[in-house]
Amino acid sequence: HGFKVNFCKFTNETRNAIEDASAQSGQRYISVIEGVCAGGGYELALATDYIILADDGSAAVSLPEVPLLAVLPGTGGLTRLTDKRRVRRDRADIFATLTEGVKGERALEWGLVDRICPSSDLQNVIDETIQKLAAELPCKADASGITLTPLQRTQEGDTLDYSTLSTVIDQSKATATITLRAPSGLPQEHPDLFTAEGAENWLLCCARELDDCLLHLRFNEPQIGVLMFASTGDIEHVTRYDRLIQDQPDHWLATEIQLYWKRVLKRLDLTSRSLVALIEPGSCFSGVLAEIVFACDRSYMMIDDDEESQQTASLIISANNFNAFPMSNGVSRLQTRFAADAKALDPIRSQLDTALDPQQCERLGLVTYVLDEIDWDDEIRVFLEERASFSPDAMTAMEANLRFAGPETMETKIFGRLSAWQNWIFQRPNAAGEQGALRRYGSGQQGNFDKART
């Protein structure tokens, strides 16, 4: 069941990325259906911009999970029917309970597809649709792509190491400490730095590596309940790289890197582990990396009492933290954090690109706790022991409910409503019991259902 939940979450994130690319990257996706497009296949089609259905008497679209398996179309199907394609509720009810699905004129009338055509004319319609959608897109004739080279990840025991971060897993404490590393130098002066550096650009490389790390932990380390985020390196280097996104808003690759970070940070929001940020002297949480702090359930910042210390824990907020990386709810993590008091953002805006010390961060409400060095280890230890004493199921549910204050969107409905119900149903006897529909599927026997409604 755990693998299935992770798989469906990844599938949902992938479909959301398709829609994001369509909305933000000047891409268009077309689905062409010549046979029976059922279940996950139709859910994938729903994520595309345009659906063409062959009108040949046999091609159909279908979401048969309820009648066949006693579960839901859990990777976005029901939500996209109502929220994206705006299918009328009673028609959606009929469609979601029809094993055989819907064909031809009815599929078009109900809004389940965008166009139908005879099989003999299908290729002409495809070509016509491609030309029509392509004509609506901005011209990118002067843009050349880059090669995404394989990630350089090494694993030795419970340590994962990348070029921009490392992860140390402590099985005894059920924790993983992810330490992000600042770039070793400032961005080069180059008229087209993003394209010149390609996949080696620190912003892109860090996003890809953090993405890989999160997926590794999700799928391969289910017993690790707490992810602790630390950082190290020159905070000014991170600030300057973060500023590249602001300084080149019209550069296609700068835009794609920003959008990639947006998706990676959403993946972090949706990761069912307790998330903690540790901000110590020598940390480099600035701009895009500061976003990780605001994604965490709690954040701890250290006050260094050593007056002769050359380093002080600091946090730098940039303009990107206000608009570049919206959550699934459509607003920034800072807006979500201060949902009860939008005016609390004004003094933060007045401190953009300024290194904020622990007292300033506490006063502005940017961190959970500010701790003296002498109390640091004990407070973190007590937190971890407390977290370990709670039910992992309760933690997963509590954190998911607390992270997404503010507006509801199609994405939040998919993850917070559809997925939650689906995961509950998958463990109920009507689906997964010995006489449930999932167990009996393919046997010729229907599920033997407990008729009580819960």
C-alpha positions in Angstrom: 0.0 0.0 0.0 2.8 2.4 0.9 4.4 2.0 -2.6 1.1 2.5 -4.2 0.5 5.8 -2.3 4.0 7.0 -3.3 3.5 6.0 -6.9 0.1 7.8 -7.2 1.6 10.9 -5.6 4.4 10.9 -8.1 1.9 10.4 -10.9 -0.2 13.3 -9.7 2.9 15.5 -9.5 3.9 14.5 -13.0 0.5 15.4 -14.4 0.5 18.7 -12.6 3.9 19.4 -14.1 2.4 18.8 -17.6 -0.3 21.3 -16.9 2.2 23.8 -15.4 4.4 23.4 -18.6 1.3 24.1 -20.7 0.4 27.2 -18.6 4.0 28.6 -18.1 6.4 27.1 -20.6 4.7 27.6 -23.9 4.1 23.8 -24.4 0.9 22.1 -25.6 -0.1 18.5 -25.0 -2.6 16.5 -27.2 -4.2 13.2 -26.5 -5.4 11.0 -29.4 -7.7 8.1 -28.5 -8.3 5.3 -31.0 -9.3 2.5 -28.6 -10.6 2.3 -25.1 -8.9 4.9 -22.9 -9.7 3.8 -19.3 -8.6 4.6 -15.8 -5.1 6.0 -15.5 -4.9 6.4 -19.3 -7.9 8.7 -19.3 -6.5 10.5 -16.2 -3.4 11.2 -18.2 -5.5 12.5 -21.2 -7.3 14.8 -18.8 -4.0 16.5 -17.9 -3.4 17.4 -21.6 -4.7 20.5 -23.4 -6.8 18.8 -26.1 -8.4 15.4 -26.4 -9.3 13.9 -29.8 -11.5 10.8 -29.9 -11.9 8.5 -32.9 -15.6 8.2 -33.6 -15.5 4.6 -34.8 -18.1 2.9 -32.6 -15.5 1.3 -30.3 -13.2 4.0 -29.1 -14.3 5.3 -25.7 -13.2 7.1 -22.5 -13.8 5.5 -19.1 -13.1 5.8 -15.4 -14.2 2.3 -14.3 -12.5 2.1 -11.0 -15.7 2.4 -8.9 -17.7 -0.3 -10.6 -14.8 -2.7 -11.2 -12.5 -2.2 -8.2 -14.5 -0.4 -5.6 -11.8 2.4 -5.5 -11.6 5.8 -7.1 -9.8 7.2 -10.1 -7.2 8.5 -7.6 -4.7 10.2 -9.8 -6.7 13.3 -10.6 -9.6 11.8 -12.6 -12.6 12.9 -10.6 -11.2 16.3 -9.7 -10.2 17.1 -13.3 -13.7 16.1 -14.5 -15.4 18.7 -12.3 -12.7 21.4 -11.8 -10.9 21.4 -15.2 -13.4 20.2 -17.7 -16.4 21.4 -15.8 -18.4 18.3 -16.5 -21.9 18.6 -15.0 -22.1 16.8 -11.7 -24.9 14.4 -12.6 -23.1 13.5 -15.8 -19.8 13.0 -13.9 -21.7 10.7 -11.5 -23.0 8.6 -14.4 -19.6 8.6 -16.2 -17.7 7.5 -13.0 -20.0 4.5 -12.5 -20.1 3.2 -16.2 -17.8 0.3 -16.7 -18.0 0.6 -20.5 -17.4 4.4 -20.6 -18.7 6.9 -23.1 -18.2 7.1 -26.8 -18.6 9.5 -29.8 -21.2 12.3 -29.7 -22.0 11.8 -26.1 -18.4 12.1 -25.0 -18.2 15.4 -26.9 -21.5 16.7 -25.6 -20.6 16.0 -22.0 -17.2 17.7 -22.4 -15.2 14.5 -21.9 -13.2 15.1 -25.1 -12.6 18.2 -27.3 -13.2 16.7 -30.7 -14.4 13.6 -32.4 -13.8 12.5 -35.9 -14.0 9.4 -38.2 -10.9 7.2 -38.1 -10.3 7.9 -41.8 -9.9 11.6 -41.0 -8.0 11.3 -37.8 -4.5 12.2 -39.1 -5.8 15.3 -40.8 -7.5 16.4 -37.6 -4.3 15.8 -35.6 -2.3 17.8 -38.1 -4.8 20.6 -38.0 -4.9 20.7 -34.2 -1.1 20.8 -34.0 -1.0 23.7 -36.3 -3.7 25.5 -34.5 -2.2 25.1 -31.0 1.3 25.9 -32.3 0.1 29.1 -33.8 -1.0 30.3 -30.4 2.4 29.8 -28.8 5.2 32.5 -28.5 8.0 32.0 -31.0 11.2 30.5 -29.5 13.2 30.5 -32.7 16.3 32.0 -31.0 16.4 29.5 -28.1 18.7 26.5 -28.1 18.3 23.7 -25.5 20.8 22.3 -23.1 21.7 18.7 -22.3 20.7 17.4 -18.9 23.6 15.2 -18.0 23.2 12.2 -15.6 23.3 13.2 -11.9 26.4 12.4 -10.0 25.2 10.6 -6.9 27.3 8.4 -4.7 25.9 6.3 -1.9 28.0 4.8 0.9 26.0 3.1 3.6 23.5 5.7 4.9 25.1 8.6 3.2 24.1 10.1 -0.1 26.4 12.6 -1.7 25.7 15.0 -4.6 27.6 18.0 -5.9 25.3 20.5 -4.2 24.0 18.6 -1.2 24.5 15.5 1.0 22.1 13.4 3.0 23.0 11.5 6.2 20.5 9.0 7.4 20.3 8.0 11.1 18.3 4.8 11.2 18.3 4.7 15.0 16.6 8.1 15.2 14.6 7.7 12.0 16.0 11.0 10.7 17.7 12.2 7.5 19.8 15.4 7.6 20.0 17.1 4.2 22.8 19.7 4.0 22.6 22.0 1.0 25.9 23.5 -0.1 26.3 27.0 -1.5 28.0 27.4 -4.9 31.8 27.7 -4.5 31.9 31.0 -6.3 29.9 33.9 -7.6 28.1 33.6 -11.0 30.4 34.4 -13.9 30.0 37.5 -15.9 28.6 36.1 -19.1 26.0 37.5 -21.5 24.2 34.2 -21.5 25.3 32.5 -18.3 22.4 30.1 -18.1 22.9 28.5 -21.5 26.7 28.6 -21.1 26.7 26.7 -17.9 23.9 24.4 -18.9 23.2 21.5 -16.5 26.2 22.6 -14.4 24.5 25.9 -13.4 24.2 25.7 -9.6 20.5 26.6 -9.5 19.6 23.9 -11.9 21.9 21.3 -10.5 20.7 21.9 -6.9 17.1 21.6 -8.0 17.7 18.3 -9.8 19.7 16.8 -7.0 17.2 17.8 -4.3 14.4 16.4 -6.4 16.3 13.1 -6.8 17.1 13.1 -3.0 13.4 13.6 -2.0 12.2 10.8 -4.3 14.9 8.5 -3.0 13.8 9.1 0.6 10.1 8.7 -0.3 10.5 5.4 -2.1 13.5 3.8 -0.4 13.5 5.0 3.2 9.9 4.8 4.4 11.0 4.4 8.1 12.7 7.8 8.1 10.1 10.1 9.6 12.0 13.4 10.0 13.9 15.4 7.3 16.2 18.0 8.8 17.5 20.7 6.4 20.8 22.4 7.1 23.0 24.5 4.8 26.6 25.6 4.5 28.7 28.0 2.5 28.8 31.6 1.5 25.3 33.0 1.7 26.2 35.8 -0.7 27.0 33.3 -3.4 23.4 31.8 -3.1 22.0 35.4 -3.1 23.7 36.3 -6.3 22.6 33.1 -8.1 19.0 33.6 -6.8 19.1 37.1 -8.2 19.8 35.7 -11.7 16.2 34.6 -11.8 15.0 38.1 -11.1 17.5 39.8 -13.4 16.6 37.7 -16.5 12.8 37.2 -16.4 12.6 36.8 -20.2 15.4 34.2 -20.5 13.8 30.9 -21.4 16.2 28.9 -19.3 16.0 31.2 -16.3 12.2 30.7 -16.5 12.5 26.9 -16.7 14.8 26.8 -13.7 12.4 28.9 -11.7 9.6 26.6 -12.7 11.6 23.5 -11.9 12.3 24.9 -8.4 8.6 25.6 -8.0 7.8 21.9 -8.7 10.6 20.6 -6.5 9.4 22.8 -3.6 5.9 21.6 -4.1 7.2 18.1 -3.9 8.8 19.0 -0.6 5.5 20.4 0.6 3.8 17.1 -0.3 6.4 14.8 1.2 4.8 13.0 4.1 7.7 13.4 6.6 8.2 15.9 9.4 10.2 18.8 7.9 12.6 20.8 10.1 15.0 23.6 9.2 18.2 24.1 11.2 19.7 27.6 10.7 23.2 27.8 12.3 26.2 30.1 11.9 27.6 29.4 8.4 24.2 28.6 6.9 23.3 29.9 3.5 19.5 30.0 3.5 18.9 32.8 1.0 16.3 33.3 -1.6 15.4 30.0 -3.1 17.0 28.1 -0.3 15.2 30.2 2.3 12.0 28.8 0.6 12.9 25.5 2.2 12.8 27.0 5.6 9.2 28.2 5.0 8.3 24.8 3.7 9.3 23.2 7.0 6.9 22.4 9.8 9.3 24.0 12.3 12.5 26.0 12.0 15.2 26.5 14.6 17.8 29.3 14.5 20.9 29.5 16.6 22.2 32.6 18.5 26.0 32.4 18.7 27.0 34.0 22.0 30.7 34.1 21.0 31.3 37.8 20.3 34.6 36.9 18.5 32.8 34.6 16.0 33.2 35.5 12.4 29.9 34.0 11.4 26.4 34.6 12.6 23.3 32.7 11.6 21.3 34.7 9.1 18.4 34.4 6.7 18.1 36.4 3.5 14.7 37.1 1.9 14.5 38.0 -1.8 11.8 39.1 -4.2 11.6 35.5 -5.4 10.2 34.5 -2.0 7.1 36.5 -2.7 6.1 35.4 -6.2 8.4 32.9 -7.9 7.6 29.7 -6.1 3.9 29.4 -5.3 2.6 26.4 -3.4 -0.2 24.1 -4.6 -2.7 26.6 -3.1 -1.5 29.2 -5.6 0.1 31.6 -3.2 3.6 31.9 -1.7 4.8 30.2 1.4 5.3 33.6 3.1 1.7 34.5 2.2 0.5 31.1 3.6 2.6 31.6 6.7 1.0 34.9 7.5 -2.5 34.1 6.2 -4.0 35.8 9.3 -2.1 39.1 8.8 -1.1 40.2 5.3 0.4 43.4 6.8 3.0 41.3 8.5 4.6 40.9 5.1 5.3 44.7 4.7 8.3 44.8 7.2 9.7 41.7 5.5 9.5 43.3 2.1 11.4 46.3 3.5 14.3 44.0 4.4 14.8 42.3 1.0 18.3 41.1 0.2 19.4 41.9 3.8 21.1 39.4 6.1 18.6 39.0 9.0 20.0 38.0 12.3 18.2 35.6 14.7 16.5 38.4 16.7 15.2 40.1 13.5 13.9 36.7 12.2 12.2 36.1 15.5 10.6 39.5 15.5 9.4 39.2 11.9 8.0 35.7 12.6 10.2 34.0 10.0 11.4 31.2 12.3 9.8 29.0 15.0 12.4 29.2 17.7 15.6 31.2 18.3 17.9 29.2 20.6 21.2 29.9 22.4 24.0 27.6 21.4 24.0 26.1 24.9 20.4 24.9 24.5 20.6 24.0 20.9 21.4 20.3 21.1 19.0 19.6 23.9 16.1 21.3 22.3 16.6 19.5 19.0 17.0 16.2 20.8 13.7 16.7 22.8 11.9 17.6 19.5 13.1 14.5 17.8 12.2 12.3 20.7 8.8 13.8 20.9 8.2 13.3 17.2 9.3 9.7 17.4 6.8 9.0 20.1 3.8 10.0 17.9 2.0 7.8 15.5 3.5 8.2 12.0 0.0 8.0 10.5 -1.2 10.9 12.7 1.9 12.9 11.8 1.3 12.5 8.1 -2.3 13.5 8.4 -1.7 16.4 10.8 1.1 17.9 8.7 -0.8 17.6 5.5 -3.7 19.5 7.0 -1.6 22.3 8.5 0.7 23.0 5.5 -1.9 24.4 3.0 -3.7 27.3 4.6 -5.4 29.7 2.2 -7.1 29.2 -1.1 -8.2 25.7 -2.4 -7.2 24.8 -6.0 -7.5 21.8 -8.2 -4.1 20.7 -6.9 -5.0 20.9 -3.3 -8.2 19.1 -3.9 -6.3 16.3 -5.7 -3.8 15.8 -2.9 -6.0 16.8 0.1 -9.3 15.3 -0.8 -9.2 12.8 -3.7 -5.9 11.2 -2.6 -6.9 11.1 1.0 -10.2 9.4 0.3 -8.5 7.0 -2.2 -5.9 5.9 0.4 -8.6 5.3 3.0 -10.7 3.3 0.5 -7.7 1.2 -0.5 -7.4 -0.2 3.0 -11.1 -0.9 3.5 -12.5 -4.4 3.3 -14.9 -3.6 0.4 -11.8 -3.0 -1.8 -8.9 -4.9 -0.2 -10.6 -7.5 2.0 -10.6 -11.2 1.1 -14.0 -10.8 -0.6 -13.4 -7.2 -1.8 -13.5 -6.1 -5.4 -9.8 -5.6 -5.7 -9.1 -9.2 -4.6 -11.9 -10.7 -6.8 -11.1 -8.6 -9.9 -10.6 -10.9 -12.9 -12.2 -13.9 -11.1 -15.7 -13.4 -12.5 -17.0 -12.8 -9.0 -18.2 -9.5 -7.8 -17.1 -8.1 -4.5 -19.1 -9.0 -1.4 -19.6 -5.5 0.2 -20.3 -4.4 3.7 -23.3 -2.1 3.0 -22.8 0.1 6.0 -21.9 3.7 5.0 -19.2 5.4 7.1 
